[in-house]
Amino acid sequence: MTRTLDRPSDGSALSPVQVKRLIHASLGLLPVEEPKPTVPVEGHVCDMPIWSFSKSRIPRLHIDYDDGSFFTLTAPEGMPGPSFPGYLDCILFYGQRDLFISEHTEISVYRILKTLGLDPSNGVNYARFRQDLHRAFVMYIVTDRFRHPETGKRSHVYYFRAMQNMVLAKSRREVSTFYFDGLFLKSLRSGYLKRLDFDFALHLDRQGEALARFIYGHLLKRLGEKSIYQRSVTGFLNDIGLGHVARMETKRRNERLARTVFPALDLLKGEVIRHYDVDGKGNLFFIPKR
């Protein structure tokens, strides 16, 4: 006896998935469990300015995005300093293989400082490292930037930290262990680590270019496969955690752009962008390097 496949009541054609399910059922087989996505998407850490770009130590950073989503970073003991992205890059670079299969990696503070061109025998460098890692440990993030893995909607607010726990060796030559938050790691594994050129990232870290380092990762994601990426100047400033600059009166804002943001963008030419420009209406245009 041949069994016909019933069409949906609205008369529409069956989807390939529906056809497969009905054939499976007609053969008397148990339904096959389809794999469901489990990783929140789009809230990549490259969009999250989790360190300070200056000597100021603001305790809280809040960003409202054009699509209605938000990002809030609270740092009860102050933001980590401009050297923090370098520390983080070293941990991720040397530990990336570990972090794709587990939530922790091991590295000595000596190796981190040495890689960044900082004197590992200098007690001040070690003290600054511990202070920045301590600040990073106690700060936390609240955001609805992640899309639900099944619905694709920004229907939930996520609360998490970058670091889950740390075991810092008293001797900088001994191995320390760094455990990352699971959500933070999922974001890293979803493409950020694969796209990143660590040689260039560490070059920026050694030069102390924290802002350029953040914009580098940020633009890698935003450009994607686009032939051009357009963003208003105020929107771009807000995206990279410089909303206070976006709110300045025009003359002061332009002076700050010329002094900080544009020099940072110039460092990225030939690496992630071929060119960038600003039109008379206050829009930024980025041409990717291909």
CORMOMO-V598079 format. One record per residue. RES is the residue in three letters. PHI is phi in degrees with one decimal (* if undefined). Layout:
BEGIN
res = (RES/RES)
phi = (PHI/PHI)
END
This chain:
BEGIN
res = (MET/THR/ARG/THR/LEU/ASP/ARG/PRO/SER/ASP/GLY/SER/ALA/LEU/SER/PRO/VAL/GLN/VAL/LYS/ARG/LEU/ILE/HIS/ALA/SER/LEU/GLY/LEU/LEU/PRO/VAL/GLU/GLU/PRO/LYS/PRO/THR/VAL/PRO/VAL/GLU/GLY/HIS/VAL/CYS/ASP/MET/PRO/ILE/TRP/SER/PHE/SER/LYS/SER/ARG/ILE/PRO/ARG/LEU/HIS/ILE/ASP/TYR/ASP/ASP/GLY/SER/PHE/PHE/THR/LEU/THR/ALA/PRO/GLU/GLY/MET/PRO/GLY/PRO/SER/PHE/PRO/GLY/TYR/LEU/ASP/CYS/ILE/LEU/PHE/TYR/GLY/GLN/ARG/ASP/LEU/PHE/ILE/SER/GLU/HIS/THR/GLU/ILE/SER/VAL/TYR/ARG/ILE/LEU/LYS/THR/LEU/GLY/LEU/ASP/PRO/SER/ASN/GLY/VAL/ASN/TYR/ALA/ARG/PHE/ARG/GLN/ASP/LEU/HIS/ARG/ALA/PHE/VAL/MET/TYR/ILE/VAL/THR/ASP/ARG/PHE/ARG/HIS/PRO/GLU/THR/GLY/LYS/ARG/SER/HIS/VAL/TYR/TYR/PHE/ARG/ALA/MET/GLN/ASN/MET/VAL/LEU/ALA/LYS/SER/ARG/ARG/GLU/VAL/SER/THR/PHE/TYR/PHE/ASP/GLY/LEU/PHE/LEU/LYS/SER/LEU/ARG/SER/GLY/TYR/LEU/LYS/ARG/LEU/ASP/PHE/ASP/PHE/ALA/LEU/HIS/LEU/ASP/ARG/GLN/GLY/GLU/ALA/LEU/ALA/ARG/PHE/ILE/TYR/GLY/HIS/LEU/LEU/LYS/ARG/LEU/GLY/GLU/LYS/SER/ILE/TYR/GLN/ARG/SER/VAL/THR/GLY/PHE/LEU/ASN/ASP/ILE/GLY/LEU/GLY/HIS/VAL/ALA/ARG/MET/GLU/THR/LYS/ARG/ARG/ASN/GLU/ARG/LEU/ALA/ARG/THR/VAL/PHE/PRO/ALA/LEU/ASP/LEU/LEU/LYS/GLY/GLU/VAL/ILE/ARG/HIS/TYR/ASP/VAL/ASP/GLY/LYS/GLY/ASN/LEU/PHE/PHE/ILE/PRO/LYS/ARG)
phi = (*/-94.0/-101.1/-87.6/-91.7/-69.1/-77.2/-58.9/-60.4/-84.5/84.3/-75.3/-71.9/-72.7/-79.2/-55.0/-65.9/-65.0/-59.5/-61.2/-65.2/-68.3/-61.5/-60.1/-69.2/-64.7/-86.8/75.3/-89.1/-69.0/-60.3/-87.7/-71.2/-84.8/-62.4/-107.1/-65.1/-123.4/-101.1/-58.7/-118.3/80.9/-86.7/-66.2/-64.5/-69.7/-91.8/-111.6/-73.0/-100.2/-152.6/-87.7/-98.1/-148.9/-80.0/-71.4/-120.5/-71.4/-84.9/-152.5/-128.7/-126.5/-126.1/-102.5/-90.6/-61.2/-85.5/93.7/-81.4/-144.7/-143.0/-130.0/-116.4/-114.2/-120.3/-56.0/-111.6/96.8/-71.4/-59.0/-77.9/-61.1/-81.7/-58.8/-58.3/-67.4/-58.9/-64.0/-61.5/-63.8/-62.3/-70.7/-65.0/-75.7/-108.6/-60.6/-65.5/-61.9/-74.1/-81.4/-123.6/-145.0/-103.3/-143.0/-147.4/-124.9/-163.9/-87.6/-63.2/-55.9/-67.1/-62.4/-64.2/-62.1/-62.1/-85.7/75.7/-99.8/-65.3/-70.0/-89.1/-82.4/-63.0/-65.7/-61.5/-67.5/-64.3/-65.9/-59.3/-63.1/-64.1/-66.5/-67.5/-64.3/-63.1/-65.7/-67.9/-87.7/-77.7/-139.3/-121.5/-127.8/-158.0/-114.6/-70.8/-75.7/-90.4/-61.6/-63.8/-97.4/-97.2/76.5/-99.7/-87.9/-101.9/-132.0/-104.5/-102.9/-117.5/-161.1/-120.3/-77.2/-104.3/-81.1/-162.3/-137.5/-125.1/-91.3/-70.9/-67.4/-91.5/-66.9/-85.5/-82.2/-72.8/-108.6/-117.9/-123.1/-105.0/-99.7/-62.3/-61.1/-67.2/-60.3/-67.0/-58.8/-66.5/-62.2/-72.2/-76.6/145.0/-60.1/-65.8/-72.2/-77.3/-71.7/-93.1/-66.0/-60.8/-71.6/-59.5/-68.5/-62.0/-63.8/-61.8/-65.4/-83.8/73.6/-96.0/-64.8/-66.5/-61.3/-62.9/-67.6/-61.9/-56.8/-65.0/-62.6/-71.0/-55.2/-75.9/-65.9/-71.8/50.8/-101.1/-68.6/-86.3/-158.5/-122.3/-113.9/-153.2/-65.3/-58.9/-65.7/-65.7/-64.6/-61.2/-63.6/-60.5/-96.5/83.1/-113.6/-59.5/-66.5/-74.0/-60.6/-88.3/-70.8/-65.5/-52.6/-64.5/-65.3/-63.3/-64.2/-65.2/-67.4/-59.9/-66.3/-89.5/-124.7/-71.0/-64.2/-60.7/-65.3/-65.9/-60.4/-68.3/-93.4/-64.3/87.0/-111.8/-115.9/-125.9/-88.7/-162.4/-140.4/-151.9/-123.6/-90.4/-73.2/-100.1/82.6/-110.1/-98.3/-122.1/-114.3/-103.3/-70.4/-77.3/-120.6)
END
